């Protein structure tokens, strides 16, 4: 054994110096082998430690085996060569096997790599190949499980994405995503429709294109501040602002913004609600609230148990109950007691079955007074169709109902006289006819038309005329029986229904009584407005079985009474119908007679009683009706008076007379005055004097050749009005005559005041002159009266020599009649002027 002592070191250095290097190595194992050089010779040294004893743990045997390298090479070279050759042969033989093995391993691996590349490329259905090699088979199976897992997750992700996309596209709100630079990343379908853009039009555009000013500028500033770290105050907060669509329409929206991180970048998600309808709904709610608060109609809202939840101020004003007094009560506390359970049962049946009811209902106010209201009740349902409330809207129609009753009364009664009007008259006449038919009794209908009323109305005005009508209505009412109906059809026309008449004499007696009372003098506002009446009478069933026929026949009979001079009655007979038809035909054709040149004038000479020479003419109008022949003035002049055409016809006559005088003058004939009949309406209705003056100037005529004739009745009816006009005519130089003198009721005082030049004695006195001494006495008196008033006298209707002789004896100055000449044409009148003819 060696101990690393000084002696041992010497030994090693002397005998085996190369061991010093080996000895100095501190090897941890039990042995080691190394190469060393010994004097240029390479040696293999193998050193092994062997423990000596447990008692001496620090002492060891060191076995050193030293062999020259050359020796070992010599001994091992053949073996190495053989081994090399053997190894080389083995290697050469193993290469094909290795290639085969590589192929068996690499090909499946290549397929696995290819499948992985397909999977990475998105080909989820790819299958990894199965291999016979266990490890590769396990790897392929793992890859297939991974593929299935990826496929499952891809499907789940796709489904989730589809659900999310469907949610995004079908939510009621618009959804927009924007990057941190304010550029639009996406816009859902609702947003597209809301703004009018296709998503392709807005992708990549600044979101400010969806905003009007000032939001657009503010948004750019907000984005800038956010990127600088100063924004974010509005994140997660709903804000109301304005948006702008593609067409420039600005609308209100509610915007809620959230932020997510994606790829290290902030992505803004905006939830956009178009609140246009919401704002409109709120406006409508506010408006409805204001309407209810300010409505003049009472509004009550109850719950399903009919307890009042709301009343508006109008309810409080109408009923007198306050809001607090009404809330919680059943509306039945307003009940008037006028309606029974049947009424309310029908009302609620309509509400339950039809959802509403409306009608008139009486209620009671807080002060106890009753009032009528128009009530509409409507059941309010929720979305499920369940009734949640009842709304009652009512208006106080008490005054309106009273007004309707008054209007109804006005609709059936004449406003002036209070008598039934035409509508109510027709209803009552229809009812009376039905009753008469059932009871088989006679019914009389009286048609009353006032005489000379038009003159009163035209002269004194409508106020006086209305008062006159009221007086006449009262006089008629004072002479009828209870149950009779007096009606005013319009104007000055009245009707009287007399049911249950035993015989015609009863109706005649009533008619005569009414005429007598109407004929009594009437003074209105100081004016003598006395009038007469013409009454036509028809009977059921003899003269008609329906209201229209009875009225028409009574009207025809009335015109017959009027044609006889008025202030009389006439019973209908069938001959009158023909006369009425002729009258209607004439009335229709009269409207176009002037335009059709159907009128013409004849001239009847007026003769001097002493010399027998003509001293003037009277112009007499005639009407040539096609198919009917010549119609005399006695037939059509009353029609013209009624229709108002008398003024136009009178003007035409004046114009024709002036033309004729000019024509005679152009023939170098000696002119004589021509008398023209003037109606009251023509004289008083218009600027008569101005019209005469214009004609005289136009035709350059001397006023002395024009003479105006007015009936005595006209002058005495309106003496004051006529006097003013006649005095103006006299100032022009016109002569004025009273026609039909003696038939009226002349006042000598007025006769003295009026500017009259001539009196024309009516032919009714001339006819009986030879056999009636009273007629002679009257004519004698008239002649002396005229002479005393410095007036001329003309006797009309002279037809016999005896009448002529007696008139000469009475010193009547001028004569007119068929004895001398019938009315002749203008041409024959010209011959009379040219011949200086003497007639007697």
Secondary structure, 3 states (H helix, E strand, C coil): CCCCCHHHHHHHHHHCHHHHHHHCCCCCCCEEEEEEEECCEEEEEEEEEEECCCCCCCCEEEEEEEEEHHHHHHHHHHHHHHHHHHHHHHHHHHHHHHHHHHHHHHHHHHHHHHHHHHHHCCCCCCCCCCCCCHHHHHHHHHHHHHHHHHHHHHHHHHHHHHHHHHHHHHCCCEEEEEECCCEEEEECHHHHHHHCCCHHHHCCCEHHHHCCCCHHHHHHHHHHHHHCCCCCCCECCEEEEEEECCCCCEEEEEEEEEEEEECCEEEEEEEEEECHHHHHHHHHHHHHHHHHHHCCCEEEEECCCCEEEEECHHHHHHHCCCHHHHCCCEHHHHECCCCCHHHHHHHHHHHHHHCEEEEEEEEECCCCCEEEEEEEEEEEECCCCCEEEEEEEEEECHHHHHHHHHHHHHHHECCCCCCECHHHHHHHHHHHHHHHHHHCCEEEEEEEEEECHHHHHHHHCHHHHHHHHHHHHHHHHCCCCCCCEEEEEECCEEEEEEEEECCHHHHHHHHHHHHHHHCCCCEECCEECCCEEEEEEEEECCCCCCHHHHHHHHHHHHHHHHHCCCCEEEECCHHHHHHHHHHHHHHHHHCCCCCCCCEEEEEEEEEECCCCEEEEEEEEEEEEECCCEEECHHHHHHHHHHHCCHHHHHHHHHHHHHHHHHHHHHCCCCCCEEEEECCHHHHHHCCHHHHHHHHHHHHCCCHHHEEEEEEHHHHHHCHHHHHHHHHHHHHHCCEEEEEEECCCCCCHHHHHHCCCCEEEECHHHHHCCCCCHHHHHHHHHHHHHHHHCCCEEEEECCCCHHHHHHHHHCCCCEEECCCCCCCECHHHHHHHHHHCCECC
